[in-house]
Amino acid sequence: MKKSIVILCLIIGLISCQKKQSGYIVEADITGLKDSTKVLLFNSNTWKELDSTIIINNKFTFKGKLNDPTPVGIYISDVSIGFWLENKKITINSSKEELLEKNNDFSKIITGSETNKIALRHEKLLKPFRDRQAETYKKFNKKLISEEAYKAYRDSITNTSTKFLFENPNNYFSLSEILDYRFDLKKEKLEDYFSQLPLELKKSSYGKILDDFLHIKPVREGDDIVDIIGKNLDGEEIKLSDFKGKVVLLDFWAGWCPPCIKQIKEEFPSLIEKYKDKNFQIVSYSFDIRREMWKNASDKLEINWPNFSKLTKINIDPVALQYDISSIPITFIISEEGKVLKKVEYNDDLEKELDKVLLGKE
């Protein structure tokens, strides 16, 4: 009887321990910060606030639960800390001065997350390339290096990164990064990568996006549109299908995208004026994740046509999969009946394509 009771107690204790590990706990001790300073925890994929607290005696704690590990940011006044959060106990030990320094060893500052360890290894591997990234781009812009040389530099980053990801496949960080490279990799290689993932990763939000990418047939010219539902800056729901009956120029853009801003500023006003009597409507869908950035860009551009978003990163937004979007800006010309007539890349002649549809020109 006593033996049974002991076993029962052990089982109850084990279950209790498992329950305690069902969510995440972030315990931070950062010297040099004032008491009562507000601390924010953000999801870096969606830029949505997960939690907030204040500092007491250099310490603060966050508790919660995630469906999947996710990259997050902690923001404290002029200090920020980025890392991968998962349902484990995460500890952060540092000082304000240390966090403001460059080239910190975050593997010593942040502990408890295996996913974050892999992310830091990847970051360290790419650091020599990233250190040269801005300078290399400036040289390319000033035509000090050729397009071929710049492409070779970009390819070297991609090759180094993807080699690491394929050599370290069974984790959330690598799967998330693979999504960023999905348009650069052969489908067969991605299928092989996905097939070898454990079931937990396949069923995760990241796994579902990759699975959809491999199996969803994207919209092509001549197909009916796939409806897009989002909200405008006033919080009102907008559907792409609301504009059936008009010739629609569906514009995919973001406030962080200079070519998008250039196109909207320099091309769209003249298109609106030219086709004002032709049952023509521009509809813009933003891949911004920060409402503030989206709003500021929209206000500066004086966008007064339908402009909506899901505030979701392009690499995880199902809309990007459904419309086969790997880069922006990109536009689609849609018929009054709701069929995709033309996919227009940034360097294509958009006005010429619209003339064909609205003015009957060849």
Residue pairs with C-beta under 8 A, 6 or more apart in sequence:
21 87
21 88
21 89
22 65
22 87
23 63
23 64
23 65
23 66
23 87
24 62
24 63
24 64
24 65
24 66
24 85
24 86
24 87
24 88
24 89
24 90
25 61
25 62
25 63
25 88
25 89
25 90
26 41
26 61
26 62
26 63
26 74
26 85
26 90
26 91
26 92
27 59
27 61
27 89
27 90
27 91
27 92
28 59
28 60
28 61
28 74
28 91
28 92
28 93
29 58
29 59
29 91
29 92
29 93
29 94
30 55
30 58
30 59
30 76
30 79
30 92
30 93
30 94
30 95
30 96
30 99
31 58
31 94
31 95
31 96
32 58
32 95
32 96
32 97
33 55
33 58
33 76
33 77
33 79
33 96
34 55
35 54
35 55
35 56
35 57
36 54
36 55
36 56
37 54
37 55
37 76
37 77
38 52
38 53
38 54
38 76
39 52
39 53
39 54
39 55
39 60
39 74
39 75
39 76
40 49
40 51
40 52
40 74
40 75
40 76
41 49
41 50
41 51
41 52
41 62
41 72
41 73
41 74
42 48
42 49
42 50
42 72
42 73
42 74
42 75
43 49
43 50
43 70
43 71
43 72
44 70
44 71
44 72
44 73
44 82
45 70
45 71
45 289
45 312
45 313
45 316
46 289
46 311
46 312
46 313
47 289
47 290
47 291
47 311
48 311
50 62
50 64
50 72
51 62
51 64
53 60
53 61
53 62
54 60
55 76
65 87
66 85
66 86
66 87
67 204
67 205
68 172
68 204
68 205
68 206
69 84
69 85
69 86
69 87
69 113
69 115
69 172
69 173
70 84
70 85
70 172
71 82
71 83
71 84
71 85
71 119
71 176
72 82
72 83
72 84
72 85
73 80
73 81
73 82
74 80
74 81
74 82
74 92
78 100
79 96
79 99
79 100
80 99
81 92
81 99
81 106
81 109
81 110
83 90
83 106
83 110
83 113
83 116
83 119
84 113
84 115
84 116
84 119
84 172
84 173
85 113
86 113
86 114
86 115
86 172
88 112
88 113
89 112
90 110
90 111
90 112
90 113
90 116
91 110
91 111
91 112
92 109
92 110
93 109
93 111
94 104
94 109
98 104
98 109
99 109
106 116
106 120
107 117
107 120
110 116
114 171
115 171
115 172
115 173
116 173
118 168
118 171
118 173
118 174
119 173
121 164
121 168
122 161
122 164
122 165
122 168
122 173
122 174
122 177
125 160
125 161
125 164
126 157
126 160
126 161
129 153
129 156
129 157
129 160
132 153
133 157
136 145
136 150
136 153
137 150
139 145
139 150
140 147
140 149
140 150
158 181
158 184
161 177
161 181
162 178
162 181
162 184
162 185
164 174
165 174
165 177
165 178
165 181
166 193
168 174
169 175
169 193
169 196
169 197
170 196
170 197
170 198
170 201
171 201
172 201
172 204
172 206
175 197
175 201
175 204
175 206
175 207
175 210
176 206
178 185
178 190
178 193
178 210
179 206
179 209
179 210
179 213
179 315
179 316
180 315
182 190
182 210
182 213
182 315
183 326
187 214
190 210
190 213
190 214
191 214
194 202
194 207
194 210
194 211
194 214
197 207
201 207
202 211
205 316
206 316
209 315
209 316
209 318
209 321
212 318
212 321
213 321
216 321
216 322
218 321
218 322
218 323
218 324
219 225
219 226
219 322
219 323
219 324
219 332
219 340
220 340
221 340
221 341
221 342
221 343
222 339
222 340
223 339
223 340
224 338
224 339
224 340
225 240
225 241
225 334
225 338
225 339
225 340
226 322
226 323
227 239
227 240
227 241
228 239
228 240
228 285
228 308
228 319
228 322
229 237
229 238
229 239
229 240
230 237
230 238
230 285
230 308
230 309
230 310
231 237
231 238
231 308
231 309
231 310
232 238
232 306
232 307
232 308
233 291
233 294
233 295
233 298
233 307
238 306
238 308
240 248
240 250
240 283
240 285
241 338
242 306
243 281
243 283
243 306
244 336
244 337
244 338
245 279
245 336
246 279
246 280
246 281
246 336
247 275
247 278
247 279
247 280
247 281
247 333
247 334
247 335
247 336
247 357
247 358
248 281
248 282
248 283
248 332
248 333
248 334
249 271
249 280
249 281
249 282
249 283
249 331
249 332
249 333
249 334
249 350
249 354
250 283
250 285
250 331
250 332
250 333
250 334
251 263
251 264
251 268
251 282
251 283
251 284
251 285
251 329
251 331
252 284
252 285
252 287
252 323
252 325
252 328
252 329
252 330
252 331
253 260
253 261
253 263
253 264
253 284
253 285
253 286
253 287
253 328
253 329
254 260
254 286
254 287
254 288
254 294
254 297
254 314
254 328
255 261
255 286
255 288
255 290
255 293
255 294
255 296
255 297
255 298
256 288
256 293
257 287
257 328
257 329
259 328
259 329
259 346
260 328
260 329
261 297
261 301
263 329
263 346
263 350
264 284
264 301
264 303
264 329
265 301
267 350
267 351
268 282
270 351
271 280
271 282
271 350
271 351
271 354
272 280
272 282
272 305
274 351
275 354
275 358
278 358
278 359
279 336
280 354
280 358
281 305
281 306
282 305
282 306
283 305
283 306
283 307
283 308
284 303
284 305
284 306
284 307
284 308
285 308
285 309
285 319
286 294
286 298
286 307
286 308
286 309
286 311
287 309
287 312
287 313
287 314
287 317
287 320
287 328
288 294
288 297
288 309
288 311
289 311
289 312
289 313
290 311
291 311
294 309
294 311
298 307
310 317
310 319
314 320
314 325
314 328
319 325
320 326
323 332
327 346
328 346
329 346
330 343
330 344
330 345
330 346
331 343
331 344
331 350
332 340
332 342
332 343
332 344
333 340
333 341
333 342
333 344
333 353
333 354
333 357
334 340
334 341
335 341
335 357
341 357
342 353
342 357
344 350
344 353
352 361
355 361
356 362
